[in-house]
Amino acid sequence: MLPGNEDGEEDIHDMMETRHGGRILADQLVIQGCDMVFCVPGESFLALLDGLHDYRTVRTVVFRQEGGAAMMAEAYGKLTGRPGICAVTRGPGATNAASGVHVAFQDSTPLILLVGQVGRAMRDREAFQEIEYRQMYAPLAKWVAEIDDPARIPEYLSRAYHVALSGRPGPVVLALPEDVLSGTAAVGDAAPARPARARVAPDDIEALKGLLAGAQRPVMIVGGGGWDAGTSAEIARFSQANNIPICASFRCQDYVDNRHPNYCGHAGIGMNPHTRALVGECDLLLCVGARLGEITTGGYTLFPVPEPGPKLVHVHPGAEEIGRVYRPSLGINADSPSFARAVADLQLAEAERWQEWTAKVAGTYREGLTPKATPGAFQLERAVAFVSERLGPDDVVTNGAGNYAAWVNRYYRYRGYRTQLAPTSGSMGYGLPSAIAAALLKPAVRTVCFAGDGCFMMTGQELATAAAWELDLIVVIANNGMFGTIRMHQERHYPERVHGTGLVNPDFAMLARSYGAHGVRVDSNEAFEAAFEDALERKGLVLIEALMDAEALSPAATLSEIRLEGLAARDAR
């Protein structure tokens, strides 16, 4: 029988059995281990919906907008290590989904987007909702293809899984003309994918040991795709045994238990400035899995380009990433699990001399955990710290993008692998769809979504999806009545010329109640803490709207302070 089938579905098909393309595609998905498909239904892929109809082991999760569906599929890829599957219709469905595909690309997450396409006879006529997806998605995906024969569906889907999971993981887009899905073919199935893995060579480890032997101030940065809980534990063991400080790349803070004695925070944007200064003084940088992109390096200012200053050991599964921006002293083309296994039990003779250095860097990070009080009766720094204390090590926290996320990044302490879901790409609206994915996949743990008022409204309609699935989920909206990040930049560069950044919001608590959720509005620290305690005792969907003072624009500076900086800079010009 097909893998996972328990309700009498037919056996794996004989070579000559005739099926329609939608059923062929559904069968391939099940063979590859797919257990969820995220979609907004469309007429261009009705045959796929028909093919999925008889599979009780595949949950079809229907979203209200394709951007949310693609983000949820991306979060599924992060949580499972398997490609999230998203199906959308042609034209506007495909363009809406692009935001989630972009998140997957920049976060190195395996994802397969299935796009309905106009029939083959309609191609190149600018038919209804026709788009050339190979051109549209070329910069956003690892591979984009269109299937022109139902008999080739097993071949293409097998390749899609291999591409999504091999090297640097990422998204794949397959366009499926409507008549290919509804057409028939007699074709056999492809076996489950077996993607190749880049592995560490013995001489790589010897070269690494040689470089470490000459280091006085090493630092490790971890991140990227393809990790698992075992990799996280092995890297932490290597760090502790050898007194090497360890930073996480942006939005990968859950790769290391934040209570680890050598942990020194996330690198790059929003990094504690004192920790940033110390990390910048390192003489050897060991980067495991992270790309060393713009965000992780604070706009490529953490280290010079292309010669980083410290000796660089760059471990990455994609050979094309090594030397892309920074020239390494040693490039190791290997996935993070392979590298972690190779170094987990290393005991270096130099470890003792790094003890004082590591204690200094990690100590500076811990000092930065004491928050600076922000204006208002409700303070987001206190709320994040409270949530961090009340949640368990396996509970999941999600967020999208906006200044509110800076408080989450700085003050929430992640303790378990894959308990953080957030987009490196800075995509607003990610928090709620990713929280829905976590709540579906991990019903035994708590999931909390933090969102700003602007961020939430990007995908807020997916409260309907959470309600439909009767999920246990807590949503915290920090409402300050503005696009906070943009207002911050506006005050810095064009002070006192506020335009286009204010928001008129609904009553979010009342909106939640209209979906059958429990909604509450709070305006003080005490009210928030009481509401959150109550939420922990409830089943189902809970939304807490927290009213913030507009002056509380960032963890480091108030709106007025940022405006004064902007005025001073303007006057200096």
C-alpha positions in Angstrom: 0.0 0.0 0.0 1.1 3.6 -0.4 3.1 4.8 2.6 0.9 5.8 5.5 -2.4 4.6 4.0 -4.6 3.0 6.6 -8.1 3.4 5.1 -7.9 1.0 2.2 -6.5 3.2 -0.5 -5.2 1.2 -3.5 -1.6 -0.2 -3.7 1.3 1.4 -5.4 0.3 1.5 -9.0 1.4 -0.9 -11.8 3.4 0.5 -14.6 0.4 0.4 -17.0 -2.4 1.6 -14.7 -4.0 4.8 -16.1 -4.6 7.7 -13.8 -5.4 11.3 -14.3 -2.6 13.8 -13.6 -4.0 15.0 -10.3 -4.1 11.5 -8.9 -0.6 10.8 -10.2 0.6 13.9 -8.4 -1.2 13.1 -5.2 0.3 9.6 -5.2 3.8 11.0 -5.6 3.3 13.4 -2.7 2.2 10.6 -0.4 5.1 8.4 -1.5 7.5 11.2 -0.7 6.0 11.4 2.8 3.7 14.4 2.5 1.1 14.6 5.2 -0.2 18.2 4.8 -1.0 20.3 1.8 -1.6 24.0 2.3 -3.7 25.7 -0.3 -6.3 28.2 -1.4 -8.4 26.1 -3.9 -8.6 27.1 -7.5 -10.1 25.7 -10.7 -6.7 25.3 -12.3 -5.8 22.4 -9.9 -9.2 20.8 -9.2 -7.7 17.5 -10.4 -5.1 17.6 -7.6 -7.9 18.2 -5.1 -9.7 15.2 -6.5 -6.5 13.1 -6.3 -6.1 14.0 -2.6 -9.7 13.3 -1.8 -9.3 9.7 -0.8 -6.2 10.1 1.3 -7.1 10.3 5.0 -3.4 10.6 5.9 -3.0 13.9 4.1 -4.5 16.9 5.7 -5.5 19.6 3.2 -5.3 22.9 5.1 -7.3 25.6 3.4 -6.2 29.2 3.8 -7.9 32.5 3.0 -5.0 34.0 1.0 -2.1 32.3 -0.8 0.6 34.4 1.0 -0.4 32.9 4.3 -0.6 29.4 2.8 2.9 29.6 1.4 4.2 31.0 4.7 2.6 28.1 6.6 4.2 25.7 4.2 7.6 27.4 4.8 7.1 27.0 8.6 6.2 23.3 8.1 9.6 22.9 6.3 11.4 24.6 9.2 9.7 22.4 11.8 10.0 19.0 10.0 13.0 19.3 7.7 10.8 18.1 4.9 9.5 20.3 2.1 6.3 22.1 2.9 3.8 21.6 0.1 1.7 24.6 -1.1 -0.8 24.5 -3.9 -2.1 27.7 -5.5 -4.0 28.7 -8.6 -2.6 30.5 -11.6 -2.2 34.3 -11.9 -3.1 36.1 -8.7 -2.8 32.9 -6.6 0.8 32.5 -7.7 1.7 36.2 -7.2 0.2 36.1 -3.7 2.3 33.1 -2.8 5.5 34.8 -3.8 6.0 36.3 -0.4 6.2 32.9 1.3 8.5 31.5 -1.4 10.8 34.5 -0.8 10.9 33.7 2.9 11.8 30.1 2.1 14.6 31.2 -0.2 16.3 33.6 2.2 15.8 31.2 5.2 17.1 28.1 3.2 13.9 26.2 3.9 12.7 23.3 1.7 9.3 24.1 0.1 7.5 23.0 -3.1 5.0 25.3 -4.6 2.5 23.7 -7.0 1.0 26.3 -9.3 -2.0 25.7 -11.6 -1.4 26.9 -15.1 -3.5 27.6 -18.1 -4.1 24.7 -20.5 -1.3 24.0 -23.0 -3.4 25.0 -26.0 -3.8 28.5 -24.4 -0.1 29.2 -23.8 1.6 32.3 -25.1 -1.7 34.1 -25.8 -1.9 36.0 -22.6 -4.8 33.8 -21.7 -6.9 34.3 -18.5 -4.5 34.6 -15.6 -1.5 33.4 -17.7 2.0 34.1 -16.3 5.3 32.6 -17.3 6.4 31.2 -14.0 9.9 30.2 -15.0 10.6 33.9 -15.5 8.6 35.2 -12.6 10.0 32.8 -10.0 13.5 32.5 -11.3 15.1 34.8 -8.7 13.0 33.4 -5.8 13.5 29.7 -6.1 16.2 27.1 -6.6 14.4 25.5 -9.6 11.3 26.5 -11.6 9.8 24.1 -14.2 6.5 23.5 -16.0 5.3 19.9 -16.6 3.9 19.4 -20.1 3.1 15.7 -19.9 1.2 13.9 -17.2 3.5 10.9 -17.7 6.4 13.0 -16.4 4.8 14.1 -13.1 6.6 11.4 -11.1 10.0 12.4 -12.6 9.5 16.1 -12.0 8.2 15.7 -8.4 11.1 13.4 -7.5 13.5 16.0 -8.9 11.7 18.7 -7.0 12.2 16.9 -3.7 15.9 16.3 -4.5 16.5 19.9 -5.4 14.6 21.3 -2.4 16.6 19.1 0.1 20.0 19.0 -1.5 22.9 21.4 -0.8 21.5 24.6 0.6 17.8 23.7 1.1 15.2 26.0 -0.6 12.0 26.4 -2.6 11.1 24.8 -5.9 8.2 25.9 -8.1 6.3 23.5 -10.4 3.7 24.9 -12.8 1.0 22.4 -13.8 -1.2 23.2 -16.8 -4.8 22.4 -16.2 -5.0 19.9 -19.0 -1.9 18.1 -17.7 -3.6 17.6 -14.4 -6.8 16.4 -15.9 -5.2 14.4 -18.6 -4.3 10.7 -18.2 -1.2 8.6 -18.4 0.0 5.1 -17.6 3.1 5.6 -15.7 4.9 4.1 -12.7 5.7 5.9 -9.4 9.0 7.3 -8.3 10.5 6.0 -5.1 11.1 8.4 -2.1 13.8 10.9 -2.7 17.3 10.3 -1.5 19.1 13.7 -1.7 22.9 13.8 -1.6 24.5 15.4 1.4 27.8 17.3 1.4 30.0 15.8 4.1 33.1 16.8 6.0 36.4 15.3 4.9 39.1 14.3 7.5 41.5 16.9 6.1 38.9 19.6 6.7 39.0 18.9 10.4 42.8 18.8 10.5 42.9 22.2 8.8 40.3 23.6 11.2 42.4 22.4 14.2 45.5 24.0 12.7 43.7 27.4 12.4 42.2 27.1 15.9 45.6 26.4 17.3 46.7 29.9 16.4 43.6 31.7 17.6 43.4 33.8 20.7 39.8 35.0 20.4 37.6 32.6 18.4 33.9 33.1 17.8 31.3 30.7 16.3 28.2 31.8 14.4 25.6 29.2 13.6 22.5 29.2 11.4 21.1 28.3 8.0 19.0 25.4 6.9 19.3 21.6 7.3 19.8 21.5 11.0 18.1 19.1 13.5 18.0 18.8 17.3 21.0 16.4 17.3 23.1 18.9 15.3 22.1 21.6 17.8 23.2 19.4 20.8 26.5 18.4 19.2 27.5 22.0 18.3 26.6 23.1 21.9 28.8 20.2 23.2 31.7 21.3 21.0 31.4 24.9 22.1 31.3 24.0 25.8 34.1 21.5 25.7 36.4 24.0 24.0 35.3 27.4 25.5 34.3 28.9 22.2 31.6 31.6 22.3 28.7 30.9 20.1 26.3 33.4 18.4 23.2 32.6 16.4 22.5 34.2 13.0 19.4 36.3 12.8 16.2 34.4 13.5 18.2 31.2 14.4 18.4 31.9 18.1 16.8 28.6 18.9 19.7 26.6 17.5 21.5 27.0 20.9 19.9 26.9 24.3 20.1 30.6 25.2 21.1 29.6 28.8 24.2 27.8 27.5 27.2 29.3 29.3 28.9 30.2 26.0 25.9 31.7 24.2 26.4 35.3 23.4 23.2 36.3 21.5 22.3 36.7 17.9 24.6 38.3 15.4 23.9 41.3 13.2 20.8 43.5 13.3 19.5 44.3 16.7 22.6 42.8 18.4 23.6 44.2 21.8 26.2 46.9 20.8 28.7 45.8 23.5 28.5 42.2 22.4 28.8 43.3 18.8 32.0 45.2 19.6 33.6 42.1 21.2 32.5 39.8 18.4 34.1 42.2 16.0 37.4 41.8 17.9 37.6 38.0 17.2 40.7 36.7 15.4 39.0 33.5 14.1 35.4 33.2 13.0 33.9 29.8 12.6 30.6 30.1 10.7 28.5 26.9 10.6 25.6 26.9 8.2 24.9 30.6 8.1 25.4 32.5 4.8 26.9 35.6 6.5 24.3 37.7 4.7 23.3 41.3 5.1 21.2 40.9 8.2 23.5 38.6 10.1 26.5 40.9 9.5 24.5 44.2 10.1 24.7 45.4 6.5 28.2 43.8 6.1 29.6 46.0 8.8 30.3 43.4 11.4 33.4 42.4 9.3 35.0 44.1 6.3 34.3 42.8 2.7 35.8 40.7 1.2 38.6 40.2 3.6 36.8 39.8 7.0 39.8 40.6 9.2 39.7 37.5 11.4 40.5 34.2 9.8 37.2 32.8 8.5 36.2 29.1 8.5 33.0 28.9 6.5 31.1 25.6 6.7 28.1 25.5 4.3 26.2 22.8 2.3 26.1 25.0 -0.8 29.5 25.4 -2.4 28.3 28.5 -4.2 27.9 30.3 -0.8 31.5 29.8 0.2 33.5 32.9 -0.8 30.3 34.6 -2.2 30.9 37.7 -0.1 33.7 36.9 2.4 36.9 35.1 1.4 37.4 32.2 3.8 40.8 31.0 5.1 39.1 27.6 5.0 35.9 26.7 3.2 34.3 23.4 4.2 31.5 22.3 1.8 29.5 20.2 4.2 26.0 20.3 5.8 25.8 21.3 9.4 24.8 17.8 10.7 28.0 16.3 9.2 30.2 19.0 10.6 28.6 18.8 14.0 29.2 15.0 14.2 32.8 15.5 13.2 33.6 18.1 15.9 31.2 17.1 18.7 33.8 15.2 20.7 36.9 17.3 19.8 38.9 18.4 22.9 41.3 21.0 21.8 44.5 21.8 23.7 43.8 25.5 23.3 40.5 25.4 25.2 41.8 26.6 28.5 43.3 29.8 27.1 39.9 30.8 25.6 38.1 30.5 28.9 38.5 34.2 29.9 37.6 35.5 26.5 34.5 33.4 26.2 33.3 34.4 29.7 33.8 38.0 28.7 31.7 37.8 25.5 28.9 35.7 27.0 28.8 37.8 30.2 28.3 40.9 28.1 25.4 39.3 26.4 23.8 38.4 29.7 24.2 41.9 31.0 22.3 43.1 28.0 19.3 41.0 29.0 18.3 43.6 31.6 15.8 45.6 29.6 15.8 49.4 29.3 12.3 50.6 30.5 10.2 52.0 27.8 7.4 54.5 28.1 3.8 53.5 28.9 1.8 51.5 31.3 2.2 48.5 29.1 5.8 47.7 28.3 6.6 45.1 25.7 10.0 44.2 27.2 8.3 43.2 30.4 5.6 41.2 28.5 8.2 39.3 26.5 10.2 38.5 29.7 7.0 37.3 31.4 6.1 35.1 28.4 9.7 33.7 28.4 9.4 32.8 32.1 5.9 31.2 31.7 6.5 29.0 28.6 8.3 25.7 28.6 11.5 24.8 26.7 9.5 23.1 23.9 6.9 25.8 23.4 7.0 27.7 20.1 7.2 31.4 19.6 6.5 33.0 16.2 6.7 36.5 14.9 6.7 38.4 11.6 8.5 41.7 11.0 8.4 45.1 12.6 10.0 47.0 15.5 7.9 44.9 18.0 10.0 41.9 16.9 13.2 43.6 18.3 11.8 43.1 21.8 11.1 39.4 21.1 14.6 38.9 19.6 16.4 40.5 22.5 14.5 39.4 25.5 12.9 36.0 24.8 15.2 33.1 25.8 14.9 30.1 23.5 15.7 26.8 25.1 14.8 24.2 22.5 15.6 23.6 18.8 12.9 24.9 16.4 11.0 26.8 19.0 11.5 30.1 17.0 9.7 30.7 13.8 10.4 34.0 12.2 11.5 35.3 8.7 15.0 36.4 8.0 13.6 38.3 5.0 11.7 40.7 7.2 8.3 39.6 5.7 5.3 41.1 7.6 2.4 38.8 8.3 4.5 35.6 8.9 3.7 35.2 12.6 0.1 33.9 12.4 0.5 31.4 9.5 3.6 30.0 11.0 1.9 29.7 14.4 -0.9 27.8 12.8 1.6 25.4 11.3 3.2 24.9 14.7 -0.1 24.4 16.4 -1.1 21.7 13.8 2.2 19.9 14.0 2.9 20.2 17.7 -0.5 20.1 19.5 1.1 19.0 22.8 3.0 22.2 23.2 2.0 25.9 23.5 2.3 28.2 20.5 2.5 31.9 21.0 2.4 34.4 18.1 3.7 37.9 18.6 2.6 40.5 16.0 2.5 44.2 15.5 -0.7 45.9 14.5 0.6 46.4 11.0 2.2 43.0 10.7 -1.0 41.2 12.0 -3.3 42.8 9.4 -1.2 41.4 6.5 -2.5 37.9 7.3 -5.1 38.5 10.0 -7.8 36.7 8.0 -6.1 33.5 8.9 -7.7 33.6 12.3 -10.5 31.9 10.3 -8.1 29.0 9.5 -7.0 28.7 13.2 -10.6 28.7 14.3 -11.7 26.1 11.6 -9.0 23.7 12.9 -9.9 24.5 16.6 -6.3 25.1 17.4 -4.8 26.0 20.8 -3.0 29.2 20.0 -2.2 32.5 21.7 -1.8 35.6 19.6 -0.3 38.8 21.2 -0.8 42.0 19.2 1.4 45.0 20.1 -0.8 47.9 19.0 0.9 51.3 18.7 -1.1 52.6 15.8 1.7 52.8 13.3 4.1 51.0 11.0 6.8 51.3 13.7 9.9 50.4 11.8 9.1 52.7 8.9 8.2 55.5 11.4 11.6 55.0 13.1 13.4 55.4 9.8 11.2 58.3 8.8 12.1 60.2 12.0 15.8 59.5 11.5 15.9 60.7 7.9 13.0 63.1 7.6 12.3 64.2 11.2 8.9 65.9 11.9 7.7 65.1 8.4 5.4 62.2 9.3 3.5 60.9 6.4 2.0 57.5 5.4 3.0 55.6 8.5 0.0 56.0 10.8 -2.6 53.2 11.1 -6.3 53.1 11.8 -7.0 49.7 13.4 -10.1 47.7 14.3 -10.8 46.5 17.8 -8.6 43.4 17.5 -10.1 41.7 20.6 -13.6 42.2 19.2 -12.4 40.9 15.8 -11.1 37.8 17.5 -14.4 37.2 19.2 -16.1 37.4 15.8 -14.1 34.3 14.8 -15.2 32.5 18.0 -12.0 33.1 19.8 -11.4 34.6 23.2 -10.3 38.2 22.7 -9.2 40.7 25.4 -7.7 44.2 25.3 -5.1 45.3 27.9 -3.3 48.5 28.6 -1.0 47.8 31.5 1.7 45.3 32.5 -0.5 43.8 35.2 -3.5 43.4 32.9 -1.3 41.7 30.3 0.1 39.2 32.8 -3.3 38.4 34.1 -4.6 37.9 30.6 -1.7 35.7 29.6 -2.1 33.5 32.7 -5.7 33.1 31.8 -4.8 32.3 28.2 -2.5 29.5 29.4 -5.5 27.9 31.2 -7.8 28.1 28.2 -8.3 25.7 25.2 -8.7 27.1 21.7 -7.8 30.4 20.1 -6.9 33.4 22.3 -6.0 36.9 21.2 -4.5 39.6 23.5 -4.4 43.1 22.1 -1.9 45.2 24.1 -2.1 48.9 23.7 1.4 50.4 23.5 2.6 54.0 24.0 3.6 55.5 20.7 6.8 56.7 22.4 8.0 53.1 22.9 9.3 52.9 19.3 12.3 50.5 19.9 14.0 48.7 22.8 16.9 51.2 22.7 15.3 54.6 22.1 12.0 56.4 22.3 10.3 58.1 19.4 11.3 61.5 20.7 14.9 60.5 21.1 15.0 59.1 17.5 13.5 62.3 16.2 16.1 64.4 18.1 18.8 62.2 16.4 17.3 62.9 13.1 17.1 66.7 13.7 20.7 66.8 14.9 21.8 64.9 11.8 19.8 67.2 9.5 21.2 70.3 11.2 24.7 68.9 10.8 24.2 68.6 7.0 
